[in-house]
Amino acid sequence: MTTSYGTDILPMFRSGDIGCMTPKDVHLGDATWMCDPAANDDFADHANARRVFAALSSGFMPPGHKWSQDRLDIYSSWMMDGFQT
């Protein structure tokens, strides 16, 4: 089964996570932003999603609530499935 941002990933973020990260120009609540295929200096493609995954994997975000390995695995599957909205 293919994972999607709206169905599988977005519900794992708390409203406080979204509110905390938006002023930092990290738009967790915006599937278009999260699924954007654009690159940046650090990532060859899908830089927004990959930057979020790096922060989740390191425990940097969400604040005060490190994601379990199961959640990280779902996020990783979403990336491998092609960053579907």
N, CA, C and O atoms as a Maestro MAE file, in Angstrom:
{
 s_m_m2io_version
 :::
 2.0.0
}

f_m_ct {
 s_m_title
 :::
 protein
 m_atom[340] {
  # First column is atom index #
  i_m_mmod_type
  r_m_x_coord
  r_m_y_coord
  r_m_z_coord
  i_m_residue_number
  s_m_chain_name
  s_m_pdb_residue_name
  s_m_pdb_atom_name
  i_m_atomic_number
  :::
  1 25 0.840 -1.180 0.000 1 A "MET " " N  " 7
  2 3 0.000 0.000 0.000 1 A "MET " " CA " 6
  3 2 0.885 1.244 0.000 1 A "MET " " C  " 6
  4 15 1.815 1.345 0.800 1 A "MET " " O  " 8
  5 25 0.603 2.173 -0.880 2 A "THR " " N  " 7
  6 3 1.374 3.404 -1.002 2 A "THR " " CA " 6
  7 2 1.011 4.364 0.128 2 A "THR " " C  " 6
  8 15 -0.164 4.562 0.437 2 A "THR " " O  " 8
  9 25 2.023 4.949 0.730 3 A "THR " " N  " 7
  10 3 1.780 5.941 1.776 3 A "THR " " CA " 6
  11 2 1.615 7.312 1.139 3 A "THR " " C  " 6
  12 15 2.172 7.591 0.077 3 A "THR " " O  " 8
  13 25 0.841 8.163 1.805 4 A "SER " " N  " 7
  14 3 0.653 9.531 1.316 4 A "SER " " CA " 6
  15 2 0.826 10.504 2.480 4 A "SER " " C  " 6
  16 15 0.670 10.149 3.648 4 A "SER " " O  " 8
  17 25 1.147 11.726 2.122 5 A "TYR " " N  " 7
  18 3 1.362 12.730 3.159 5 A "TYR " " CA " 6
  19 2 0.073 12.986 3.946 5 A "TYR " " C  " 6
  20 15 0.063 12.925 5.175 5 A "TYR " " O  " 8
  21 25 -1.005 13.271 3.223 6 A "GLY " " N  " 7
  22 3 -2.252 13.631 3.894 6 A "GLY " " CA " 6
  23 2 -2.833 12.542 4.766 6 A "GLY " " C  " 6
  24 15 -3.393 12.825 5.825 6 A "GLY " " O  " 8
  25 25 -2.708 11.302 4.335 7 A "THR " " N  " 7
  26 3 -3.307 10.181 5.059 7 A "THR " " CA " 6
  27 2 -2.395 9.610 6.133 7 A "THR " " C  " 6
  28 15 -2.857 9.282 7.226 7 A "THR " " O  " 8
  29 25 -1.113 9.488 5.838 8 A "ASP " " N  " 7
  30 3 -0.207 8.764 6.728 8 A "ASP " " CA " 6
  31 2 0.755 9.627 7.532 8 A "ASP " " C  " 6
  32 15 1.062 9.302 8.679 8 A "ASP " " O  " 8
  33 25 1.232 10.714 6.953 9 A "ILE " " N  " 7
  34 3 2.271 11.510 7.617 9 A "ILE " " CA " 6
  35 2 1.686 12.668 8.421 9 A "ILE " " C  " 6
  36 15 1.977 12.806 9.609 9 A "ILE " " O  " 8
  37 25 0.884 13.480 7.799 10 A "LEU " " N  " 7
  38 3 0.322 14.657 8.477 10 A "LEU " " CA " 6
  39 2 -0.336 14.316 9.811 10 A "LEU " " C  " 6
  40 15 -0.129 15.050 10.777 10 A "LEU " " O  " 8
  41 25 -1.122 13.237 9.915 11 A "PRO " " N  " 7
  42 3 -1.754 12.931 11.203 11 A "PRO " " CA " 6
  43 2 -0.763 12.616 12.335 11 A "PRO " " C  " 6
  44 15 -1.138 12.644 13.507 11 A "PRO " " O  " 8
  45 25 0.478 12.323 11.996 12 A "MET " " N  " 7
  46 3 1.462 12.038 13.045 12 A "MET " " CA " 6
  47 2 2.001 13.312 13.689 12 A "MET " " C  " 6
  48 15 2.590 13.258 14.768 12 A "MET " " O  " 8
  49 25 1.804 14.456 13.040 13 A "PHE " " N  " 7
  50 3 2.230 15.725 13.620 13 A "PHE " " CA " 6
  51 2 1.107 16.290 14.484 13 A "PHE " " C  " 6
  52 15 -0.053 16.306 14.072 13 A "PHE " " O  " 8
  53 25 1.449 16.745 15.663 14 A "ARG " " N  " 7
  54 3 0.480 17.400 16.543 14 A "ARG " " CA " 6
  55 2 0.262 18.831 16.053 14 A "ARG " " C  " 6
  56 15 1.129 19.403 15.391 14 A "ARG " " O  " 8
  57 25 -0.872 19.394 16.373 15 A "SER " " N  " 7
  58 3 -1.138 20.777 15.952 15 A "SER " " CA " 6
  59 2 -0.069 21.714 16.511 15 A "SER " " C  " 6
  60 15 0.302 22.685 15.852 15 A "SER " " O  " 8
  61 25 0.424 21.440 17.699 16 A "GLY " " N  " 7
  62 3 1.497 22.244 18.275 16 A "GLY " " CA " 6
  63 2 2.792 22.145 17.493 16 A "GLY " " C  " 6
  64 15 3.539 23.119 17.401 16 A "GLY " " O  " 8
  65 25 3.064 20.972 16.928 17 A "ASP " " N  " 7
  66 3 4.262 20.801 16.093 17 A "ASP " " CA " 6
  67 2 4.167 21.706 14.868 17 A "ASP " " C  " 6
  68 15 5.121 22.394 14.504 17 A "ASP " " O  " 8
  69 25 2.993 21.684 14.245 18 A "ILE " " N  " 7
  70 3 2.778 22.498 13.043 18 A "ILE " " CA " 6
  71 2 2.890 23.969 13.386 18 A "ILE " " C  " 6
  72 15 3.543 24.729 12.671 18 A "ILE " " O  " 8
  73 25 2.257 24.375 14.477 19 A "GLY " " N  " 7
  74 3 2.305 25.774 14.897 19 A "GLY " " CA " 6
  75 2 3.698 26.236 15.282 19 A "GLY " " C  " 6
  76 15 4.062 27.385 15.034 19 A "GLY " " O  " 8
  77 25 4.469 25.363 15.877 20 A "CYS " " N  " 7
  78 3 5.834 25.702 16.297 20 A "CYS " " CA " 6
  79 2 6.773 25.860 15.106 20 A "CYS " " C  " 6
  80 15 7.639 26.735 15.098 20 A "CYS " " O  " 8
  81 25 6.595 25.010 14.108 21 A "MET " " N  " 7
  82 3 7.540 25.000 12.992 21 A "MET " " CA " 6
  83 2 7.202 26.002 11.893 21 A "MET " " C  " 6
  84 15 8.098 26.423 11.161 21 A "MET " " O  " 8
  85 25 5.951 26.391 11.757 22 A "THR " " N  " 7
  86 3 5.560 27.308 10.687 22 A "THR " " CA " 6
  87 2 6.337 28.625 10.728 22 A "THR " " C  " 6
  88 15 6.806 29.063 9.678 22 A "THR " " O  " 8
  89 25 6.499 29.281 11.885 23 A "PRO " " N  " 7
  90 3 7.279 30.524 11.898 23 A "PRO " " CA " 6
  91 2 8.749 30.321 11.520 23 A "PRO " " C  " 6
  92 15 9.453 31.278 11.196 23 A "PRO " " O  " 8
  93 25 9.207 29.059 11.565 24 A "LYS " " N  " 7
  94 3 10.587 28.739 11.187 24 A "LYS " " CA " 6
  95 2 10.675 28.348 9.715 24 A "LYS " " C  " 6
  96 15 11.683 27.806 9.261 24 A "LYS " " O  " 8
  97 25 9.593 28.633 8.972 25 A "ASP " " N  " 7
  98 3 9.512 28.352 7.536 25 A "ASP " " CA " 6
  99 2 9.552 26.855 7.228 25 A "ASP " " C  " 6
  100 15 10.059 26.436 6.188 25 A "ASP " " O  " 8
  101 25 9.012 26.062 8.144 26 A "VAL " " N  " 7
  102 3 8.843 24.628 7.951 26 A "VAL " " CA " 6
  103 2 7.338 24.383 8.010 26 A "VAL " " C  " 6
  104 15 6.735 24.427 9.082 26 A "VAL " " O  " 8
  105 25 6.744 24.127 6.861 27 A "HIS " " N  " 7
  106 3 5.286 24.099 6.726 27 A "HIS " " CA " 6
  107 2 4.750 22.667 6.749 27 A "HIS " " C  " 6
  108 15 4.346 22.120 5.723 27 A "HIS " " O  " 8
  109 25 4.757 22.077 7.941 28 A "LEU " " N  " 7
  110 3 4.334 20.692 8.106 28 A "LEU " " CA " 6
  111 2 2.878 20.473 7.717 28 A "LEU " " C  " 6
  112 15 2.512 19.372 7.305 28 A "LEU " " O  " 8
  113 25 2.057 21.483 7.839 29 A "GLY " " N  " 7
  114 3 0.644 21.356 7.521 29 A "GLY " " CA " 6
  115 2 0.313 21.542 6.062 29 A "GLY " " C  " 6
  116 15 -0.858 21.463 5.690 29 A "GLY " " O  " 8
  117 25 1.296 21.786 5.225 30 A "ASP " " N  " 7
  118 3 1.093 22.075 3.806 30 A "ASP " " CA " 6
  119 2 1.679 20.942 2.956 30 A "ASP " " C  " 6
  120 15 2.892 20.861 2.763 30 A "ASP " " O  " 8
  121 25 0.803 20.073 2.456 31 A "ALA " " N  " 7
  122 3 1.262 18.924 1.669 31 A "ALA " " CA " 6
  123 2 2.026 19.351 0.422 31 A "ALA " " C  " 6
  124 15 2.980 18.684 0.021 31 A "ALA " " O  " 8
  125 25 1.621 20.444 -0.187 32 A "THR " " N  " 7
  126 3 2.322 20.928 -1.383 32 A "THR " " CA " 6
  127 2 3.762 21.286 -1.042 32 A "THR " " C  " 6
  128 15 4.674 20.957 -1.800 32 A "THR " " O  " 8
  129 25 3.975 21.946 0.072 33 A "TRP " " N  " 7
  130 3 5.323 22.323 0.509 33 A "TRP " " CA " 6
  131 2 6.125 21.068 0.856 33 A "TRP " " C  " 6
  132 15 7.282 20.938 0.458 33 A "TRP " " O  " 8
  133 25 5.512 20.151 1.594 34 A "MET " " N  " 7
  134 3 6.216 18.942 2.008 34 A "MET " " CA " 6
  135 2 6.559 18.035 0.824 34 A "MET " " C  " 6
  136 15 7.576 17.342 0.855 34 A "MET " " O  " 8
  137 25 5.732 18.032 -0.210 35 A "CYS " " N  " 7
  138 3 5.942 17.146 -1.362 35 A "CYS " " CA " 6
  139 2 6.678 17.829 -2.510 35 A "CYS " " C  " 6
  140 15 6.855 17.233 -3.572 35 A "CYS " " O  " 8
  141 25 7.102 19.054 -2.312 36 A "ASP " " N  " 7
  142 3 7.805 19.814 -3.352 36 A "ASP " " CA " 6
  143 2 9.074 19.066 -3.768 36 A "ASP " " C  " 6
  144 15 9.897 18.731 -2.916 36 A "ASP " " O  " 8
  145 25 9.242 18.801 -5.070 37 A "PRO " " N  " 7
  146 3 10.416 18.048 -5.513 37 A "PRO " " CA " 6
  147 2 11.703 18.866 -5.606 37 A "PRO " " C  " 6
  148 15 12.747 18.320 -5.963 37 A "PRO " " O  " 8
  149 25 11.654 20.140 -5.299 38 A "ALA " " N  " 7
  150 3 12.826 21.006 -5.449 38 A "ALA " " CA " 6
  151 2 13.975 20.586 -4.533 38 A "ALA " " C  " 6
  152 15 13.776 20.020 -3.458 38 A "ALA " " O  " 8
  153 25 15.174 20.885 -5.004 39 A "ALA " " N  " 7
  154 3 16.398 20.611 -4.259 39 A "ALA " " CA " 6
  155 2 16.833 21.854 -3.496 39 A "ALA " " C  " 6
  156 15 16.262 22.931 -3.667 39 A "ALA " " O  " 8
  157 25 17.838 21.696 -2.662 40 A "ASN " " N  " 7
  158 3 18.527 22.826 -2.038 40 A "ASN " " CA " 6
  159 2 20.003 22.471 -1.929 40 A "ASN " " C  " 6
  160 15 20.449 21.505 -2.549 40 A "ASN " " O  " 8
  161 25 20.755 23.220 -1.167 41 A "ASP " " N  " 7
  162 3 22.198 22.975 -1.062 41 A "ASP " " CA " 6
  163 2 22.527 21.635 -0.400 41 A "ASP " " C  " 6
  164 15 23.607 21.084 -0.611 41 A "ASP " " O  " 8
  165 25 21.595 21.116 0.396 42 A "ASP " " N  " 7
  166 3 21.876 19.887 1.143 42 A "ASP " " CA " 6
  167 2 21.290 18.621 0.518 42 A "ASP " " C  " 6
  168 15 21.808 17.525 0.737 42 A "ASP " " O  " 8
  169 25 20.210 18.767 -0.261 43 A "PHE " " N  " 7
  170 3 19.507 17.603 -0.786 43 A "PHE " " CA " 6
  171 2 19.254 17.764 -2.284 43 A "PHE " " C  " 6
  172 15 18.890 18.846 -2.746 43 A "PHE " " O  " 8
  173 25 19.449 16.678 -3.040 44 A "ALA " " N  " 7
  174 3 19.321 16.716 -4.496 44 A "ALA " " CA " 6
  175 2 17.871 16.813 -4.970 44 A "ALA " " C  " 6
  176 15 17.614 17.255 -6.089 44 A "ALA " " O  " 8
  177 25 16.930 16.406 -4.131 45 A "ASP " " N  " 7
  178 3 15.511 16.490 -4.471 45 A "ASP " " CA " 6
  179 2 14.680 16.473 -3.194 45 A "ASP " " C  " 6
  180 15 15.170 16.077 -2.136 45 A "ASP " " O  " 8
  181 25 13.442 16.896 -3.290 46 A "HIS " " N  " 7
  182 3 12.505 16.887 -2.161 46 A "HIS " " CA " 6
  183 2 13.163 17.392 -0.869 46 A "HIS " " C  " 6
  184 15 13.077 16.764 0.187 46 A "HIS " " O  " 8
  185 25 13.808 18.524 -0.993 47 A "ALA " " N  " 7
  186 3 14.601 19.062 0.117 47 A "ALA " " CA " 6
  187 2 13.762 19.333 1.362 47 A "ALA " " C  " 6
  188 15 14.228 19.082 2.474 47 A "ALA " " O  " 8
  189 25 12.557 19.829 1.210 48 A "ASN " " N  " 7
  190 3 11.734 20.128 2.390 48 A "ASN " " CA " 6
  191 2 11.469 18.854 3.189 48 A "ASN " " C  " 6
  192 15 11.701 18.812 4.397 48 A "ASN " " O  " 8
  193 25 10.990 17.834 2.520 49 A "ALA " " N  " 7
  194 3 10.674 16.574 3.194 49 A "ALA " " CA " 6
  195 2 11.921 15.923 3.772 49 A "ALA " " C  " 6
  196 15 11.888 15.382 4.877 49 A "ALA " " O  " 8
  197 25 13.005 15.973 3.038 50 A "ARG " " N  " 7
  198 3 14.245 15.341 3.520 50 A "ARG " " CA " 6
  199 2 14.826 16.105 4.720 50 A "ARG " " C  " 6
  200 15 15.384 15.498 5.634 50 A "ARG " " O  " 8
  201 25 14.692 17.426 4.711 51 A "ARG " " N  " 7
  202 3 15.170 18.217 5.852 51 A "ARG " " CA " 6
  203 2 14.346 17.887 7.089 51 A "ARG " " C  " 6
  204 15 14.896 17.753 8.182 51 A "ARG " " O  " 8
  205 25 13.030 17.755 6.928 52 A "VAL " " N  " 7
  206 3 12.167 17.385 8.054 52 A "VAL " " CA " 6
  207 2 12.551 15.996 8.556 52 A "VAL " " C  " 6
  208 15 12.651 15.787 9.765 52 A "VAL " " O  " 8
  209 25 12.765 15.049 7.654 53 A "PHE " " N  " 7
  210 3 13.147 13.700 8.077 53 A "PHE " " CA " 6
  211 2 14.462 13.709 8.847 53 A "PHE " " C  " 6
  212 15 14.604 13.006 9.847 53 A "PHE " " O  " 8
  213 25 15.407 14.492 8.391 54 A "ALA " " N  " 7
  214 3 16.685 14.588 9.109 54 A "ALA " " CA " 6
  215 2 16.474 15.115 10.527 54 A "ALA " " C  " 6
  216 15 17.086 14.624 11.476 54 A "ALA " " O  " 8
  217 25 15.615 16.105 10.662 55 A "ALA " " N  " 7
  218 3 15.335 16.666 11.990 55 A "ALA " " CA " 6
  219 2 14.581 15.666 12.865 55 A "ALA " " C  " 6
  220 15 14.846 15.565 14.063 55 A "ALA " " O  " 8
  221 25 13.654 14.934 12.276 56 A "LEU " " N  " 7
  222 3 12.923 13.910 13.030 56 A "LEU " " CA " 6
  223 2 13.857 12.787 13.463 56 A "LEU " " C  " 6
  224 15 13.796 12.330 14.605 56 A "LEU " " O  " 8
  225 25 14.714 12.347 12.559 57 A "SER " " N  " 7
  226 3 15.629 11.243 12.837 57 A "SER " " CA " 6
  227 2 16.633 11.585 13.931 57 A "SER " " C  " 6
  228 15 17.018 10.725 14.723 57 A "SER " " O  " 8
  229 25 17.047 12.833 13.969 58 A "SER " " N  " 7
  230 3 18.030 13.253 14.975 58 A "SER " " CA " 6
  231 2 17.395 13.562 16.319 58 A "SER " " C  " 6
  232 15 18.097 13.753 17.312 58 A "SER " " O  " 8
  233 25 16.050 13.611 16.355 59 A "GLY " " N  " 7
  234 3 15.355 13.952 17.597 59 A "GLY " " CA " 6
  235 2 15.221 15.437 17.819 59 A "GLY " " C  " 6
  236 15 14.716 15.868 18.855 59 A "GLY " " O  " 8
  237 25 15.674 16.236 16.846 60 A "PHE " " N  " 7
  238 3 15.582 17.698 16.958 60 A "PHE " " CA " 6
  239 2 14.133 18.158 16.960 60 A "PHE " " C  " 6
  240 15 13.780 19.114 17.650 60 A "PHE " " O  " 8
  241 25 13.307 17.485 16.196 61 A "MET " " N  " 7
  242 3 11.888 17.815 16.171 61 A "MET " " CA " 6
  243 2 11.100 16.518 16.160 61 A "MET " " C  " 6
  244 15 11.633 15.473 15.789 61 A "MET " " O  " 8
  245 25 9.873 16.571 16.550 62 A "PRO " " N  " 7
  246 3 9.180 17.732 17.109 62 A "PRO " " CA " 6
  247 2 9.661 18.020 18.523 62 A "PRO " " C  " 6
  248 15 10.141 17.127 19.221 62 A "PRO " " O  " 8
  249 25 9.529 19.274 18.937 63 A "PRO " " N  " 7
  250 3 10.034 19.667 20.250 63 A "PRO " " CA " 6
  251 2 9.376 18.873 21.381 63 A "PRO " " C  " 6
  252 15 8.152 18.787 21.478 63 A "PRO " " O  " 8
  253 25 10.220 18.303 22.221 64 A "GLY " " N  " 7
  254 3 9.738 17.602 23.404 64 A "GLY " " CA " 6
  255 2 9.023 16.290 23.134 64 A "GLY " " C  " 6
  256 15 8.368 15.752 24.026 64 A "GLY " " O  " 8
  257 25 9.137 15.765 21.921 65 A "HIS " " N  " 7
  258 3 8.386 14.553 21.586 65 A "HIS " " CA " 6
  259 2 9.085 13.795 20.475 65 A "HIS " " C  " 6
  260 15 8.666 13.859 19.320 65 A "HIS " " O  " 8
  261 25 10.144 13.079 20.812 66 A "LYS " " N  " 7
  262 3 10.899 12.336 19.792 66 A "LYS " " CA " 6
  263 2 10.015 11.256 19.175 66 A "LYS " " C  " 6
  264 15 9.296 10.550 19.882 66 A "LYS " " O  " 8
  265 25 10.077 11.136 17.851 67 A "TRP " " N  " 7
  266 3 9.285 10.124 17.154 67 A "TRP " " CA " 6
  267 2 9.851 8.729 17.386 67 A "TRP " " C  " 6
  268 15 11.062 8.544 17.506 67 A "TRP " " O  " 8
  269 25 8.955 7.758 17.446 68 A "SER " " N  " 7
  270 3 9.353 6.353 17.574 68 A "SER " " CA " 6
  271 2 9.928 5.867 16.247 68 A "SER " " C  " 6
  272 15 9.745 6.497 15.206 68 A "SER " " O  " 8
  273 25 10.618 4.746 16.306 69 A "GLN " " N  " 7
  274 3 11.166 4.163 15.078 69 A "GLN " " CA " 6
  275 2 10.044 3.781 14.115 69 A "GLN " " C  " 6
  276 15 10.213 3.879 12.899 69 A "GLN " " O  " 8
  277 25 8.907 3.350 14.645 70 A "ASP " " N  " 7
  278 3 7.767 3.006 13.779 70 A "ASP " " CA " 6
  279 2 7.325 4.214 12.959 70 A "ASP " " C  " 6
  280 15 7.061 4.085 11.763 70 A "ASP " " O  " 8
  281 25 7.242 5.373 13.582 71 A "ARG " " N  " 7
  282 3 6.849 6.586 12.863 71 A "ARG " " CA " 6
  283 2 7.902 6.971 11.826 71 A "ARG " " C  " 6
  284 15 7.569 7.353 10.704 71 A "ARG " " O  " 8
  285 25 9.157 6.868 12.206 72 A "LEU " " N  " 7
  286 3 10.232 7.172 11.257 72 A "LEU " " CA " 6
  287 2 10.187 6.216 10.067 72 A "LEU " " C  " 6
  288 15 10.451 6.621 8.935 72 A "LEU " " O  " 8
  289 25 9.858 4.966 10.316 73 A "ASP " " N  " 7
  290 3 9.759 3.981 9.239 73 A "ASP " " CA " 6
  291 2 8.614 4.327 8.283 73 A "ASP " " C  " 6
  292 15 8.751 4.173 7.070 73 A "ASP " " O  " 8
  293 25 7.494 4.790 8.824 74 A "ILE " " N  " 7
  294 3 6.373 5.199 7.976 74 A "ILE " " CA " 6
  295 2 6.782 6.385 7.121 74 A "ILE " " C  " 6
  296 15 6.498 6.418 5.923 74 A "ILE " " O  " 8
  297 25 7.445 7.355 7.727 75 A "TYR " " N  " 7
  298 3 7.913 8.527 6.977 75 A "TYR " " CA " 6
  299 2 8.887 8.088 5.885 75 A "TYR " " C  " 6
  300 15 8.806 8.568 4.755 75 A "TYR " " O  " 8
  301 25 9.791 7.196 6.210 76 A "SER " " N  " 7
  302 3 10.754 6.688 5.232 76 A "SER " " CA " 6
  303 2 10.032 5.979 4.090 76 A "SER " " C  " 6
  304 15 10.403 6.140 2.927 76 A "SER " " O  " 8
  305 25 9.016 5.206 4.408 77 A "SER " " N  " 7
  306 3 8.218 4.536 3.363 77 A "SER " " CA " 6
  307 2 7.555 5.552 2.455 77 A "SER " " C  " 6
  308 15 7.506 5.366 1.239 77 A "SER " " O  " 8
  309 25 7.045 6.624 3.040 78 A "TRP " " N  " 7
  310 3 6.430 7.684 2.244 78 A "TRP " " CA " 6
  311 2 7.438 8.259 1.250 78 A "TRP " " C  " 6
  312 15 7.101 8.487 0.088 78 A "TRP " " O  " 8
  313 25 8.655 8.491 1.693 79 A "MET " " N  " 7
  314 3 9.678 9.000 0.785 79 A "MET " " CA " 6
  315 2 9.983 7.981 -0.306 79 A "MET " " C  " 6
  316 15 10.077 8.344 -1.479 79 A "MET " " O  " 8
  317 25 10.137 6.720 0.059 80 A "MET " " N  " 7
  318 3 10.442 5.674 -0.922 80 A "MET " " CA " 6
  319 2 9.272 5.470 -1.899 80 A "MET " " C  " 6
  320 15 9.485 5.059 -3.040 80 A "MET " " O  " 8
  321 25 8.054 5.752 -1.459 81 A "ASP " " N  " 7
  322 3 6.878 5.627 -2.318 81 A "ASP " " CA " 6
  323 2 6.720 6.809 -3.262 81 A "ASP " " C  " 6
  324 15 5.800 6.827 -4.080 81 A "ASP " " O  " 8
  325 25 7.597 7.790 -3.160 82 A "GLY " " N  " 7
  326 3 7.583 8.893 -4.122 82 A "GLY " " CA " 6
  327 2 6.959 10.187 -3.633 82 A "GLY " " C  " 6
  328 15 6.534 11.008 -4.446 82 A "GLY " " O  " 8
  329 25 6.892 10.389 -2.314 83 A "PHE " " N  " 7
  330 3 6.434 11.660 -1.748 83 A "PHE " " CA " 6
  331 2 5.019 12.017 -2.213 83 A "PHE " " C  " 6
  332 15 4.755 13.153 -2.609 83 A "PHE " " O  " 8
  333 25 4.124 11.047 -2.161 84 A "GLN " " N  " 7
  334 3 2.745 11.279 -2.602 84 A "GLN " " CA " 6
  335 2 2.013 12.229 -1.652 84 A "GLN " " C  " 6
  336 15 2.178 12.166 -0.433 84 A "GLN " " O  " 8
  337 25 1.205 13.105 -2.238 85 A "THR " " N  " 7
  338 3 0.440 14.041 -1.410 85 A "THR " " CA " 6
  339 2 -0.670 13.305 -0.708 85 A "THR " " C  " 6
  340 15 -1.435 13.912 0.042 85 A "THR " " O  " 8
  :::
 }
 m_bond[339] {
  # First column is bond index #
  i_m_from
  i_m_to
  i_m_order
  :::
  1 1 2 1
  2 2 3 1
  3 3 4 2
  4 3 5 1
  5 5 6 1
  6 6 7 1
  7 7 8 2
  8 7 9 1
  9 9 10 1
  10 10 11 1
  11 11 12 2
  12 11 13 1
  13 13 14 1
  14 14 15 1
  15 15 16 2
  16 15 17 1
  17 17 18 1
  18 18 19 1
  19 19 20 2
  20 19 21 1
  21 21 22 1
  22 22 23 1
  23 23 24 2
  24 23 25 1
  25 25 26 1
  26 26 27 1
  27 27 28 2
  28 27 29 1
  29 29 30 1
  30 30 31 1
  31 31 32 2
  32 31 33 1
  33 33 34 1
  34 34 35 1
  35 35 36 2
  36 35 37 1
  37 37 38 1
  38 38 39 1
  39 39 40 2
  40 39 41 1
  41 41 42 1
  42 42 43 1
  43 43 44 2
  44 43 45 1
  45 45 46 1
  46 46 47 1
  47 47 48 2
  48 47 49 1
  49 49 50 1
  50 50 51 1
  51 51 52 2
  52 51 53 1
  53 53 54 1
  54 54 55 1
  55 55 56 2
  56 55 57 1
  57 57 58 1
  58 58 59 1
  59 59 60 2
  60 59 61 1
  61 61 62 1
  62 62 63 1
  63 63 64 2
  64 63 65 1
  65 65 66 1
  66 66 67 1
  67 67 68 2
  68 67 69 1
  69 69 70 1
  70 70 71 1
  71 71 72 2
  72 71 73 1
  73 73 74 1
  74 74 75 1
  75 75 76 2
  76 75 77 1
  77 77 78 1
  78 78 79 1
  79 79 80 2
  80 79 81 1
  81 81 82 1
  82 82 83 1
  83 83 84 2
  84 83 85 1
  85 85 86 1
  86 86 87 1
  87 87 88 2
  88 87 89 1
  89 89 90 1
  90 90 91 1
  91 91 92 2
  92 91 93 1
  93 93 94 1
  94 94 95 1
  95 95 96 2
  96 95 97 1
  97 97 98 1
  98 98 99 1
  99 99 100 2
  100 99 101 1
  101 101 102 1
  102 102 103 1
  103 103 104 2
  104 103 105 1
  105 105 106 1
  106 106 107 1
  107 107 108 2
  108 107 109 1
  109 109 110 1
  110 110 111 1
  111 111 112 2
  112 111 113 1
  113 113 114 1
  114 114 115 1
  115 115 116 2
  116 115 117 1
  117 117 118 1
  118 118 119 1
  119 119 120 2
  120 119 121 1
  121 121 122 1
  122 122 123 1
  123 123 124 2
  124 123 125 1
  125 125 126 1
  126 126 127 1
  127 127 128 2
  128 127 129 1
  129 129 130 1
  130 130 131 1
  131 131 132 2
  132 131 133 1
  133 133 134 1
  134 134 135 1
  135 135 136 2
  136 135 137 1
  137 137 138 1
  138 138 139 1
  139 139 140 2
  140 139 141 1
  141 141 142 1
  142 142 143 1
  143 143 144 2
  144 143 145 1
  145 145 146 1
  146 146 147 1
  147 147 148 2
  148 147 149 1
  149 149 150 1
  150 150 151 1
  151 151 152 2
  152 151 153 1
  153 153 154 1
  154 154 155 1
  155 155 156 2
  156 155 157 1
  157 157 158 1
  158 158 159 1
  159 159 160 2
  160 159 161 1
  161 161 162 1
  162 162 163 1
  163 163 164 2
  164 163 165 1
  165 165 166 1
  166 166 167 1
  167 167 168 2
  168 167 169 1
  169 169 170 1
  170 170 171 1
  171 171 172 2
  172 171 173 1
  173 173 174 1
  174 174 175 1
  175 175 176 2
  176 175 177 1
  177 177 178 1
  178 178 179 1
  179 179 180 2
  180 179 181 1
  181 181 182 1
  182 182 183 1
  183 183 184 2
  184 183 185 1
  185 185 186 1
  186 186 187 1
  187 187 188 2
  188 187 189 1
  189 189 190 1
  190 190 191 1
  191 191 192 2
  192 191 193 1
  193 193 194 1
  194 194 195 1
  195 195 196 2
  196 195 197 1
  197 197 198 1
  198 198 199 1
  199 199 200 2
  200 199 201 1
  201 201 202 1
  202 202 203 1
  203 203 204 2
  204 203 205 1
  205 205 206 1
  206 206 207 1
  207 207 208 2
  208 207 209 1
  209 209 210 1
  210 210 211 1
  211 211 212 2
  212 211 213 1
  213 213 214 1
  214 214 215 1
  215 215 216 2
  216 215 217 1
  217 217 218 1
  218 218 219 1
  219 219 220 2
  220 219 221 1
  221 221 222 1
  222 222 223 1
  223 223 224 2
  224 223 225 1
  225 225 226 1
  226 226 227 1
  227 227 228 2
  228 227 229 1
  229 229 230 1
  230 230 231 1
  231 231 232 2
  232 231 233 1
  233 233 234 1
  234 234 235 1
  235 235 236 2
  236 235 237 1
  237 237 238 1
  238 238 239 1
  239 239 240 2
  240 239 241 1
  241 241 242 1
  242 242 243 1
  243 243 244 2
  244 243 245 1
  245 245 246 1
  246 246 247 1
  247 247 248 2
  248 247 249 1
  249 249 250 1
  250 250 251 1
  251 251 252 2
  252 251 253 1
  253 253 254 1
  254 254 255 1
  255 255 256 2
  256 255 257 1
  257 257 258 1
  258 258 259 1
  259 259 260 2
  260 259 261 1
  261 261 262 1
  262 262 263 1
  263 263 264 2
  264 263 265 1
  265 265 266 1
  266 266 267 1
  267 267 268 2
  268 267 269 1
  269 269 270 1
  270 270 271 1
  271 271 272 2
  272 271 273 1
  273 273 274 1
  274 274 275 1
  275 275 276 2
  276 275 277 1
  277 277 278 1
  278 278 279 1
  279 279 280 2
  280 279 281 1
  281 281 282 1
  282 282 283 1
  283 283 284 2
  284 283 285 1
  285 285 286 1
  286 286 287 1
  287 287 288 2
  288 287 289 1
  289 289 290 1
  290 290 291 1
  291 291 292 2
  292 291 293 1
  293 293 294 1
  294 294 295 1
  295 295 296 2
  296 295 297 1
  297 297 298 1
  298 298 299 1
  299 299 300 2
  300 299 301 1
  301 301 302 1
  302 302 303 1
  303 303 304 2
  304 303 305 1
  305 305 306 1
  306 306 307 1
  307 307 308 2
  308 307 309 1
  309 309 310 1
  310 310 311 1
  311 311 312 2
  312 311 313 1
  313 313 314 1
  314 314 315 1
  315 315 316 2
  316 315 317 1
  317 317 318 1
  318 318 319 1
  319 319 320 2
  320 319 321 1
  321 321 322 1
  322 322 323 1
  323 323 324 2
  324 323 325 1
  325 325 326 1
  326 326 327 1
  327 327 328 2
  328 327 329 1
  329 329 330 1
  330 330 331 1
  331 331 332 2
  332 331 333 1
  333 333 334 1
  334 334 335 1
  335 335 336 2
  336 335 337 1
  337 337 338 1
  338 338 339 1
  339 339 340 2
  :::
 }
}
